[in-house]
Amino acid sequence: MEETILIFGHKNPDTDTICSSIVKEKLNKKSGKDNCKAVRLGNINKETQYVLNYLGIEAPELIEKVEEGQKVIMVDHNDFSQSVDGIENAKIIGVVDHHCIGNFRTSDPLYYTAKPYGCTATILFKDYKLKNLEISKEEATLMLSAIISDTLLLKSPTTTDHDEKALKELGEITGINVEQYGLEMLKAGTDLDDFTAEQLVNIDAKSIEKDGNKFVIAQVNTVSIPDVLKRQEELENAILNEIDKKGLVLFVLAITDILNSNSEIIALGDRTDAVEKAFGKTLVDNRMFLEGVVSRKKQLLPDIDRNI
């Protein structure tokens, strides 16, 4: 019996990570590669659960580590610090990603697809088209949902013409009113009331390492930044705990208003100067308002990374 190939996205999975893992499994099986299985590296968030409930499908199995030599395909990430425990010793046979290439190396050749699109699912959509494979309504809904999530309904500066064209065609396949469905899906992800402060700062946190310095940029979506900031003290305590526990030089929490396309950040750590240099503004009460900033990948990470 052929060994199972595990397909997964990053820790603290978002909608693109989960949907693209499932879609990659389906795409591979349609291409004759039946020994693939989508799995996940963390809990499902409310936005993603909205998608799964809409389709009536189960979340992929949760795994915490992989054994040495396990064959894997990484989607929506490539940095080992964001991946499963044991990834350094796994046999990586493929990557499908739309992020910059970070802490990544392999001992063997592999299939590596990296495109500067707004979403991993857009890359997979192009793969369906290239292979001339039919896209089912379920597959289309998964990809459509991922694109809506990562581009904030095409409002994010990460959005490309490729994402727009893919979303239009996927909407036609599904028959979904993209605007209405998208707003409901995004709003589902902004229900933060029953999250602890620790859960909030980790719900969508990306770890980055540069020259031995570890830092985190986390993000939560909301329809009311002031409502989230009512919890600033407990959020800061949770952030300080993460800094101490993980040896971080900086932790940035971006609170993003999905309706008005702005963010307020909370920044703590020894290198908050990197944040101030990045945006040419001073943190006041550990906070900074960033008008028009919604994308961690394009608007937060690059400038902060350059100043660390």
KOLTI-327949 format. One record per residue (C-alpha): residue in one letter; x, y, z. Coordinates in steps of 0.1 Angstrom, whole numbers, padded with zeros to 4 digits, always signed. Example, Ala and Ser with C-alpha at 12.3 -4.5 7.8 and 13.67 -1.06 7.14 Angstrom:
2
A+0123-0045+0078
S+0137-0011+0071
//
This chain:
308
M+0000+0000+0000
E+0014+0034-0010
E+0023+0058+0018
T-0002+0086+0026
I+0009+0121+0017
L-0003+0146+0042
I-0014+0180+0030
F-0016+0209+0054
G-0013+0247+0058
H+0002+0267+0087
K-0004+0266+0124
N-0033+0288+0136
P-0051+0279+0104
D-0072+0305+0085
T-0098+0299+0058
D-0073+0298+0030
T-0051+0272+0048
I-0080+0249+0055
C-0099+0253+0022
S-0067+0250+0001
S-0056+0219+0020
I-0090+0202+0012
V-0090+0215-0024
K-0054+0203-0030
E-0064+0168-0018
K-0093+0168-0042
L-0072+0181-0071
N-0046+0155-0066
K-0071+0127-0065
K-0087+0140-0097
S-0052+0138-0111
G-0049+0102-0102
K-0029+0106-0069
D-0052+0089-0044
N-0028+0086-0016
C-0033+0122-0003
K-0050+0134+0029
A-0057+0169+0040
V-0050+0176+0077
R-0048+0207+0099
L-0024+0221+0125
G-0048+0239+0148
N-0083+0247+0157
I-0109+0259+0131
N-0118+0296+0135
K-0154+0308+0132
E-0150+0322+0097
T-0138+0288+0084
Q-0164+0270+0104
Y-0191+0291+0086
V-0177+0277+0053
L-0177+0241+0065
N-0212+0244+0079
Y-0224+0260+0047
L-0211+0230+0028
G-0220+0204+0054
I-0185+0189+0055
E-0161+0180+0084
A-0129+0198+0092
P-0097+0179+0083
E-0081+0158+0111
L-0059+0176+0136
I-0023+0166+0138
E+0005+0179+0161
K+0036+0164+0146
V+0049+0143+0117
E+0074+0114+0119
E+0108+0114+0102
G+0104+0107+0065
Q+0067+0114+0064
K+0058+0127+0029
V+0040+0160+0030
I+0027+0189+0008
M+0028+0223+0024
V+0001+0248+0013
D-0003+0285+0022
H+0031+0286+0040
N+0067+0275+0036
D+0084+0288+0068
F+0093+0259+0091
S+0085+0281+0121
Q+0049+0282+0110
S+0046+0245+0102
V+0041+0212+0120
D+0065+0199+0146
G+0090+0176+0129
I+0088+0193+0095
E+0126+0196+0094
N+0128+0158+0091
A+0098+0152+0068
K+0101+0145+0031
I+0086+0176+0015
I+0074+0167-0020
G+0055+0199-0028
V+0047+0234-0018
V+0018+0257-0030
D+0021+0291-0015
H+0016+0329-0021
H+0040+0342+0006
C+0076+0352+0005
I+0101+0323+0010
G+0113+0322+0045
N+0131+0296+0066
F+0129+0268+0041
R+0153+0241+0028
T+0150+0205+0016
S+0176+0178+0008
D+0157+0166-0022
P+0141+0183-0053
L+0104+0190-0051
Y+0075+0206-0069
Y+0074+0242-0056
T+0047+0266-0069
A+0049+0302-0056
K+0028+0330-0071
P+0024+0366-0058
Y-0014+0362-0058
G-0038+0373-0030
C-0046+0337-0021
T-0033+0301-0023
A-0067+0290-0036
T-0062+0312-0067
I-0031+0292-0075
L-0050+0260-0072
F-0078+0273-0094
K-0052+0280-0121
D-0040+0244-0116
Y-0075+0230-0122
K-0076+0251-0154
L-0042+0240-0166
K-0050+0203-0161
N-0084+0208-0177
L-0102+0194-0146
E-0138+0200-0139
I-0145+0221-0107
S-0174+0208-0086
K-0196+0233-0067
E-0181+0222-0034
E-0145+0227-0047
A-0156+0261-0062
T-0171+0272-0029
L-0140+0262-0009
M-0118+0282-0033
L-0142+0311-0035
S-0144+0313+0003
A-0106+0313+0006
I-0102+0341-0019
I-0129+0362-0001
S-0111+0356+0032
D-0076+0364+0021
T-0085+0394+0000
L-0113+0408+0022
L-0138+0406-0006
L-0112+0419-0031
K-0106+0450-0009
S-0071+0441+0003
P-0040+0455-0015
T-0028+0419-0020
T-0057+0414-0045
T-0045+0407-0080
D-0063+0405-0114
H-0059+0367-0110
D-0079+0367-0078
E-0106+0388-0093
K-0110+0366-0124
A-0109+0334-0103
L-0136+0347-0079
K-0159+0358-0107
E-0157+0323-0124
L-0160+0305-0091
G-0191+0325-0083
E-0206+0315-0116
I-0199+0278-0109
T-0215+0280-0075
G-0243+0304-0082
I-0235+0321-0050
N-0241+0358-0045
V-0205+0365-0037
E-0210+0399-0020
Q-0238+0387+0003
Y-0221+0354+0011
G-0188+0370+0016
L-0200+0396+0041
E-0218+0370+0061
M-0187+0348+0061
L-0164+0376+0071
K-0188+0388+0098
A-0189+0353+0113
G-0152+0355+0119
T-0155+0388+0138
D-0175+0373+0167
L-0148+0375+0193
D-0170+0376+0225
D-0163+0341+0237
F-0125+0341+0231
T-0101+0345+0260
A-0073+0371+0255
E-0048+0343+0250
Q-0070+0328+0223
L-0074+0362+0206
V-0037+0369+0203
N-0030+0334+0189
I-0061+0330+0167
D-0042+0341+0136
A-0006+0346+0146
K+0024+0343+0123
S+0059+0337+0137
I+0089+0351+0119
E+0126+0347+0126
K+0153+0370+0113
D+0190+0369+0122
G+0181+0351+0154
N+0153+0375+0164
K+0119+0360+0167
F+0088+0381+0164
V+0051+0376+0158
I+0025+0395+0139
A-0010+0385+0148
Q-0043+0397+0134
V-0080+0397+0143
N-0108+0409+0122
T-0136+0430+0136
V-0164+0454+0127
S-0156+0475+0157
I-0120+0483+0168
P-0131+0502+0199
D-0150+0471+0211
V-0118+0450+0209
L-0097+0477+0226
K-0120+0476+0256
R-0099+0445+0264
Q-0065+0461+0259
E-0052+0454+0294
E-0059+0417+0292
L-0047+0415+0256
E-0014+0431+0266
N-0010+0406+0295
A-0016+0378+0271
I+0009+0393+0246
L+0036+0397+0274
N+0031+0361+0283
E+0037+0350+0247
I+0068+0372+0245
D+0082+0356+0277
K+0072+0320+0267
K+0086+0321+0232
G+0116+0345+0236
L+0102+0371+0212
V+0117+0405+0206
L+0084+0419+0193
F+0047+0410+0193
V+0023+0430+0171
L-0014+0425+0173
A-0033+0441+0144
I-0070+0447+0150
T-0085+0451+0116
D-0118+0467+0107
I-0131+0447+0077
L-0158+0472+0069
N-0137+0504+0069
S-0103+0489+0059
N-0083+0503+0088
S-0062+0487+0116
E-0052+0496+0151
I-0021+0478+0163
I-0009+0469+0198
A+0029+0464+0199
L+0050+0452+0228
G+0085+0439+0232
D+0121+0451+0231
R+0119+0461+0194
T+0088+0482+0192
D+0112+0508+0176
A+0110+0486+0145
V+0072+0493+0143
E+0077+0531+0148
K+0104+0532+0121
A+0083+0511+0097
F+0054+0535+0098
G+0070+0568+0108
K+0046+0571+0138
T+0049+0569+0175
L+0032+0543+0196
V+0009+0559+0222
D-0002+0537+0250
N+0014+0508+0230
R-0010+0515+0202
M-0009+0529+0167
F-0037+0536+0142
L-0029+0527+0106
E-0054+0540+0081
G-0060+0518+0050
V-0038+0490+0064
V-0055+0456+0063
S-0029+0432+0049
R-0003+0416+0072
K+0015+0401+0042
K+0019+0433+0022
Q+0014+0462+0045
L+0027+0451+0079
L+0053+0423+0076
P+0076+0438+0049
D+0082+0472+0066
I+0085+0457+0101
D+0108+0430+0089
R+0131+0455+0072
N+0135+0474+0105
I+0141+0445+0129
//
